[in-house]
Amino acid sequence: MGKIEETIAKIKGVDPALLDEAQKRLDNLTKPQGSLGKLEDTAKKVVGATGEKNPSTKRKVIFTMAGDHGVVAEGVSAFPQEVTPQMVYNFLNGGAGVNVLARLAGARVVVVDIGVATDLNPHPYLIVKKVKYGTANIAKGPAMTREEAIKSIENGIDVFEEEFKNGIDIAGMGDMGIGNTTPSAALASVITGSRVEDITGRGTGISDEALLNKIDVIKRAIDINKPDPNDAIDVLAKVGGLEIGGIAGVILAAAAHRVPVVVDGFISGAAMLIAYKLEPSVKDYIIAAHSSVERGHKAILDYVGVEPLLDLGLRLGEGTGAALAFGIIEASLKILAEMATFESAAVSEKI
């Protein structure tokens, strides 16, 4: 049994009795039933995922996976590939959007080089789990071999397992990689069955002409590689990305340890698709942070069957949406743990 299979075997379903108990608690709080909407749903989900009546979110970690993509040669991005390593250094120096929002949320950011196209300077906060120096151009052939796709998932599992030793109550997913909305759209189109035109967005802000080219590139990639929608690893290998595989591995490992997973935007969503296709029960551990501006994100959320907490017009990635969602999740658990019941507050219930 391989590492992926071993991890999946550890993922357990939630306890219905615990969910019922959490629902009864929520229904007895001093408010009309259901009046706190998604806060109530979120608190209940975290209880189910963790198996704890009063879960903690004190130890928050955002995993930001970085990888490059050969398809940038097709002119699908407004930024050059050199931005990927430059942004990794920005993460390590604490200057990126995810760093700012993670500090606000009280979260650690774990930066992982899983497939940057160049060697990065050593840094005490950089984890190097490089599978290869970026993927190949999916418009001309597969992104990677099946073995490399498996390795990317396994490396994601390894990263989580190592960080889990330091304690993790809740995990956020993040990404970095110029051109990565193209493989994400290809992957999402294949798995969800959506038309490429309906699932492809502007990524870093490309022009109308560049968007039409991007759609054509994705169609060619799918036509040339013919990924099997029923084989998640085949799809990942043929039209995916190394950071997508790495994030999928983190999601699987987190679920195996009963750690709630906060999925960020489109790229993390594509990774969620891979994890979900490998083991559908990961859905019980996933909280969708937000609804991305990227057109394909809604198709991903609908396919897995999760509703986003926020809709703020975000499309940055990095784990920024996850960092923002942490505060909402923490608020939901405060409601569950600290709000008075009708009985304890001596408040009359509805007639």
ZAVEXFI-781739 format. One line per field, with one value per residue (C-alpha): residue number from 1; residue in three letters; x, y, z. Coordinates in steps of 0.05 Angstrom, whole numbers, plus 5000, padded with zeros to 4 digits. Last residue first. Layout:
n [NUM	...]
res [ALA	...]
east [X	...]
north [Y	...]
up [Z	...]
// end
This chain:
n [351	350	349	348	347	346	345	344	343	342	341	340	339	338	337	336	335	334	333	332	331	330	329	328	327	326	325	324	323	322	321	320	319	318	317	316	315	314	313	312	311	310	309	308	307	306	305	304	303	302	301	300	299	298	297	296	295	294	293	292	291	290	289	288	287	286	285	284	283	282	281	280	279	278	277	276	275	274	273	272	271	270	269	268	267	266	265	264	263	262	261	260	259	258	257	256	255	254	253	252	251	250	249	248	247	246	245	244	243	242	241	240	239	238	237	236	235	234	233	232	231	230	229	228	227	226	225	224	223	222	221	220	219	218	217	216	215	214	213	212	211	210	209	208	207	206	205	204	203	202	201	200	199	198	197	196	195	194	193	192	191	190	189	188	187	186	185	184	183	182	181	180	179	178	177	176	175	174	173	172	171	170	169	168	167	166	165	164	163	162	161	160	159	158	157	156	155	154	153	152	151	150	149	148	147	146	145	144	143	142	141	140	139	138	137	136	135	134	133	132	131	130	129	128	127	126	125	124	123	122	121	120	119	118	117	116	115	114	113	112	111	110	109	108	107	106	105	104	103	102	101	100	99	98	97	96	95	94	93	92	91	90	89	88	87	86	85	84	83	82	81	80	79	78	77	76	75	74	73	72	71	70	69	68	67	66	65	64	63	62	61	60	59	58	57	56	55	54	53	52	51	50	49	48	47	46	45	44	43	42	41	40	39	38	37	36	35	34	33	32	31	30	29	28	27	26	25	24	23	22	21	20	19	18	17	16	15	14	13	12	11	10	9	8	7	6	5	4	3	2	1]
res [ILE	LYS	GLU	SER	VAL	ALA	ALA	SER	GLU	PHE	THR	ALA	MET	GLU	ALA	LEU	ILE	LYS	LEU	SER	ALA	GLU	ILE	ILE	GLY	PHE	ALA	LEU	ALA	ALA	GLY	THR	GLY	GLU	GLY	LEU	ARG	LEU	GLY	LEU	ASP	LEU	LEU	PRO	GLU	VAL	GLY	VAL	TYR	ASP	LEU	ILE	ALA	LYS	HIS	GLY	ARG	GLU	VAL	SER	SER	HIS	ALA	ALA	ILE	ILE	TYR	ASP	LYS	VAL	SER	PRO	GLU	LEU	LYS	TYR	ALA	ILE	LEU	MET	ALA	ALA	GLY	SER	ILE	PHE	GLY	ASP	VAL	VAL	VAL	PRO	VAL	ARG	HIS	ALA	ALA	ALA	ALA	LEU	ILE	VAL	GLY	ALA	ILE	GLY	GLY	ILE	GLU	LEU	GLY	GLY	VAL	LYS	ALA	LEU	VAL	ASP	ILE	ALA	ASP	ASN	PRO	ASP	PRO	LYS	ASN	ILE	ASP	ILE	ALA	ARG	LYS	ILE	VAL	ASP	ILE	LYS	ASN	LEU	LEU	ALA	GLU	ASP	SER	ILE	GLY	THR	GLY	ARG	GLY	THR	ILE	ASP	GLU	VAL	ARG	SER	GLY	THR	ILE	VAL	SER	ALA	LEU	ALA	ALA	SER	PRO	THR	THR	ASN	GLY	ILE	GLY	MET	ASP	GLY	MET	GLY	ALA	ILE	ASP	ILE	GLY	ASN	LYS	PHE	GLU	GLU	GLU	PHE	VAL	ASP	ILE	GLY	ASN	GLU	ILE	SER	LYS	ILE	ALA	GLU	GLU	ARG	THR	MET	ALA	PRO	GLY	LYS	ALA	ILE	ASN	ALA	THR	GLY	TYR	LYS	VAL	LYS	LYS	VAL	ILE	LEU	TYR	PRO	HIS	PRO	ASN	LEU	ASP	THR	ALA	VAL	GLY	ILE	ASP	VAL	VAL	VAL	VAL	ARG	ALA	GLY	ALA	LEU	ARG	ALA	LEU	VAL	ASN	VAL	GLY	ALA	GLY	GLY	ASN	LEU	PHE	ASN	TYR	VAL	MET	GLN	PRO	THR	VAL	GLU	GLN	PRO	PHE	ALA	SER	VAL	GLY	GLU	ALA	VAL	VAL	GLY	HIS	ASP	GLY	ALA	MET	THR	PHE	ILE	VAL	LYS	ARG	LYS	THR	SER	PRO	ASN	LYS	GLU	GLY	THR	ALA	GLY	VAL	VAL	LYS	LYS	ALA	THR	ASP	GLU	LEU	LYS	GLY	LEU	SER	GLY	GLN	PRO	LYS	THR	LEU	ASN	ASP	LEU	ARG	LYS	GLN	ALA	GLU	ASP	LEU	LEU	ALA	PRO	ASP	VAL	GLY	LYS	ILE	LYS	ALA	ILE	THR	GLU	GLU	ILE	LYS	GLY	MET]
east [4113	4186	4233	4234	4302	4329	4400	4421	4355	4352	4424	4481	4533	4603	4621	4577	4582	4657	4661	4627	4672	4734	4707	4693	4763	4796	4758	4804	4867	4834	4818	4891	4918	4967	4908	4898	4829	4782	4715	4694	4647	4656	4637	4636	4586	4609	4580	4642	4615	4582	4647	4686	4634	4635	4711	4710	4694	4754	4725	4734	4679	4707	4737	4707	4708	4731	4733	4668	4685	4746	4695	4699	4769	4811	4759	4754	4830	4835	4776	4805	4869	4827	4796	4865	4877	4810	4807	4824	4806	4800	4815	4791	4841	4816	4886	4868	4831	4895	4934	4884	4881	4957	4964	4914	4956	5018	4982	4958	5028	5056	5006	4951	4938	4965	4991	4933	4881	4915	4918	4844	4824	4750	4760	4811	4858	4859	4929	4923	4850	4854	4915	4886	4823	4865	4907	4844	4814	4879	4881	4811	4833	4894	4850	4804	4863	4895	4885	4926	4877	4828	4778	4764	4706	4650	4693	4725	4656	4642	4648	4666	4730	4755	4736	4765	4832	4836	4816	4868	4920	4907	4897	4969	5003	5050	5053	5036	4985	4947	4909	4889	4896	4861	4883	4955	5010	5085	5085	5031	5084	5120	5056	5032	5096	5097	5026	5042	5104	5059	5013	5071	5102	5038	5039	5113	5098	5041	5090	5085	5047	5029	5040	5043	4990	5007	5076	5119	5113	5162	5232	5216	5188	5214	5200	5239	5211	5229	5227	5301	5319	5364	5365	5316	5334	5294	5229	5191	5161	5145	5176	5136	5121	5087	5050	5033	4966	4945	4889	4919	4987	4957	4926	4992	5030	4978	4982	5057	5112	5133	5204	5191	5128	5166	5220	5166	5139	5206	5209	5141	5151	5205	5150	5130	5063	5001	4992	4968	5022	5034	5103	5065	5045	5109	5081	5116	5105	5095	5053	5027	5006	4968	4972	4927	4941	4887	4828	4801	4743	4688	4649	4709	4707	4751	4712	4643	4656	4685	4623	4576	4612	4609	4534	4520	4562	4530	4462	4463	4387	4383	4337	4316	4368	4388	4423	4380	4383	4459	4465	4416	4456	4521	4490	4464	4533	4564	4513	4527	4602	4642	4671	4743	4804	4860	4853	4863	4931	4953	4928	4967	5030	5028	5000]
north [5601	5618	5606	5650	5673	5649	5657	5586	5558	5598	5578	5627	5640	5619	5553	5551	5626	5625	5567	5608	5668	5624	5602	5674	5695	5637	5657	5716	5672	5622	5676	5699	5629	5650	5661	5731	5725	5758	5790	5790	5731	5696	5631	5589	5531	5459	5407	5379	5393	5459	5485	5466	5497	5560	5564	5561	5634	5661	5717	5669	5647	5644	5601	5533	5490	5419	5363	5327	5335	5291	5234	5234	5202	5204	5246	5292	5301	5317	5365	5399	5411	5448	5487	5506	5534	5570	5599	5582	5515	5515	5444	5419	5373	5303	5273	5235	5297	5338	5285	5285	5361	5366	5316	5355	5418	5382	5357	5428	5454	5405	5425	5393	5375	5304	5284	5314	5284	5215	5222	5237	5177	5181	5242	5205	5256	5260	5292	5324	5343	5368	5410	5436	5458	5492	5529	5552	5580	5615	5645	5673	5701	5733	5770	5795	5819	5783	5801	5753	5696	5720	5664	5596	5554	5570	5571	5504	5472	5439	5363	5372	5330	5351	5424	5430	5401	5447	5507	5491	5479	5549	5583	5563	5609	5640	5595	5608	5570	5569	5520	5534	5485	5482	5456	5443	5423	5423	5349	5368	5406	5342	5305	5364	5368	5293	5291	5346	5307	5247	5287	5314	5244	5215	5267	5253	5179	5193	5233	5308	5363	5317	5339	5399	5446	5418	5452	5413	5423	5461	5444	5375	5343	5398	5386	5446	5477	5550	5582	5576	5601	5569	5608	5580	5533	5548	5525	5523	5454	5436	5496	5501	5561	5548	5610	5612	5639	5692	5717	5786	5756	5710	5770	5806	5743	5723	5791	5785	5820	5768	5759	5686	5704	5757	5706	5660	5720	5729	5654	5656	5725	5698	5662	5727	5762	5774	5698	5652	5669	5598	5593	5600	5528	5503	5515	5533	5511	5541	5513	5559	5518	5562	5541	5558	5534	5567	5539	5498	5451	5449	5384	5350	5299	5346	5343	5338	5396	5437	5424	5443	5509	5523	5509	5554	5611	5598	5622	5658	5658	5582	5575	5642	5666	5650	5584	5521	5506	5511	5461	5414	5419	5404	5342	5319	5328	5288	5232	5232	5218	5240	5191	5168	5183	5135	5091	5153	5164	5092	5096	5159	5131	5068	5000]
up [5441	5430	5489	5551	5574	5641	5615	5631	5605	5540	5527	5534	5480	5499	5466	5403	5391	5402	5352	5298	5312	5302	5235	5214	5235	5199	5136	5125	5127	5081	5031	5031	5021	4966	4919	4893	4862	4913	4897	4969	4972	5038	5073	5010	5002	4992	4946	4913	4843	4865	4894	4831	4785	4828	4820	4745	4734	4774	4817	4876	4923	4993	5049	5029	5092	5082	5133	5115	5041	5054	5051	4975	4974	4911	4873	4933	4938	4864	4867	4929	4888	4837	4893	4919	4849	4847	4917	4989	5021	5096	5120	5188	5222	5236	5227	5164	5140	5147	5108	5051	5046	5050	4993	4950	4964	4938	4876	4859	4874	4822	4769	4728	4655	4645	4713	4752	4705	4710	4786	4789	4748	4730	4687	4644	4614	4537	4532	4463	4467	4539	4524	4459	4495	4549	4497	4460	4524	4539	4469	4478	4545	4513	4463	4518	4558	4617	4691	4733	4720	4667	4675	4644	4668	4620	4557	4577	4580	4647	4656	4729	4725	4656	4662	4731	4709	4649	4690	4743	4689	4663	4731	4748	4698	4749	4810	4883	4924	4990	5034	5106	5164	5231	5299	5280	5330	5320	5300	5249	5211	5192	5174	5133	5092	5082	5056	5007	4985	4973	4929	4888	4885	4856	4801	4789	4781	4733	4691	4686	4651	4594	4522	4476	4504	4573	4571	4620	4695	4739	4759	4787	4850	4895	4969	4995	5058	5066	5135	5150	5080	5027	4962	4911	4854	4792	4759	4825	4835	4907	4940	5005	5048	5115	5139	5213	5235	5286	5241	5233	5222	5170	5135	5128	5108	5057	5024	5016	5056	5108	5082	5066	5029	4989	4974	4946	4906	4871	4857	4821	4789	4743	4704	4671	4687	4645	4638	4583	4532	4508	4541	4607	4594	4625	4695	4759	4831	4899	4957	5011	5073	5122	5195	5253	5324	5366	5329	5387	5384	5437	5427	5394	5337	5297	5232	5264	5312	5255	5213	5270	5280	5205	5199	5258	5231	5163	5187	5254	5256	5250	5310	5338	5388	5460	5445	5448	5373	5373	5430	5396	5332	5368	5400	5333	5302	5359	5348	5273	5286	5225	5176	5182	5140	5160	5098	5055	5086	5073	5002	4988	5021	4979	5000]
// end
